[in-house]
Amino acid sequence: MTQDEMKKAAGWAALQYVKKDTIVGVGTGSTVNHFIDALATIKDDIEGAVSSSEASTKKLEELGIEVFDLNSVDLIDVYVDGADEINDRMDMIKGGGAALTREKIVAAVAKQFICIVDNTKQVSILGDFPLPVEVIPMARSYVARELVKLGGDPVYRQGVVTDNGNVILDVYNMQILDPKVMENKINAIVGVVTNGLFANRGADVLLVGTPDGVNTVTL
Ligand SMILES: O=C(CO)[C@H](O)[C@H](O)COP(=O)(O)O
């Protein structure tokens, strides 16, 4: 089974968590793209979606799913998104697709976070995947120096501008033993918009695509 087939299995499995007549929070990435394909098959049964990126909005609209502005929505029942890494506490690193800030905002509003991954994303300690940090452009060098003080090796993701007009620093070699503490420390650096650690708000349900089917994990 290919990695993409495992992503597809996880993406389609998330459909069972979508309730009738609700607004669905939609993440970003190749695994979520499979979820959007699945969601399109029940589009007449849902009210619509709130999207975490321009890319997901485009795909949702192309498939006929109405996309609402988050400011016009009081309640999101489930938020479905992928991850770059997830540990057994359901803490994640996200932002490989540079959509981390909007993802974190939509996730914050949702009652339930359903994380969909293939089995290569499960880790015991977060940090092999470089941690994305979204930064206001004029603060890039300052934030990079502060990230070095926290023990990381930040690398500017050249040529990438986020949907919010900011830049991304990918932090290599970060020892992330306490994800919540690290998330808070990095977010406290002036000029950081947010970082890709989702620990203060982790996943509630994890769906893992494997060669033997989809495993469901809850805490
Ligand atoms: O956080 C993300 C985008 O910002 C994605 O969820 C993450 O990068 C996983 O992507 P994929 O499903 O393509 O493996």
The ligand as a Tripos MOL2 file, in Angstrom:
@<TRIPOS>MOLECULE
LIG
   14    13     1     0     0
SMALL
NO_CHARGES

@<TRIPOS>ATOM
      1 O1         -0.1300   21.2020    8.7190 O.2       1 LIG1
      2 C1         -0.3570   21.0010    7.5600 C.2       1 LIG1
      3 C2         -0.3690   22.0950    6.5420 C.3       1 LIG1
      4 O2          0.0250   23.3130    7.0990 O.3       1 LIG1
      5 C3         -0.6480   19.6130    7.0840 C.3       1 LIG1
      6 O3         -1.6800   19.0990    7.8540 O.3       1 LIG1
      7 C4          0.5840   18.7730    7.2580 C.3       1 LIG1
      8 O4          1.6650   19.3870    6.5990 O.3       1 LIG1
      9 C5          0.3560   17.3530    6.7130 C.3       1 LIG1
     10 O5          0.2370   17.4300    5.3230 O.3       1 LIG1
     11 P1         -0.0320   16.1580    4.4270 P.3       1 LIG1
     12 O6         -1.4210   15.7030    4.7230 O.co2     1 LIG1
     13 O7          0.1250   16.6590    3.0110 O.co2     1 LIG1
     14 O8          0.9850   15.0950    4.7630 O.co2     1 LIG1
@<TRIPOS>BOND
     1     1     2 2
     2     2     3 1
     3     2     5 1
     4     3     4 1
     5     5     6 1
     6     5     7 1
     7     7     8 1
     8     7     9 1
     9     9    10 1
    10    10    11 1
    11    11    12 2
    12    11    13 1
    13    11    14 1
@<TRIPOS>SUBSTRUCTURE
     1 LIG1         1 GROUP 0 **** ****
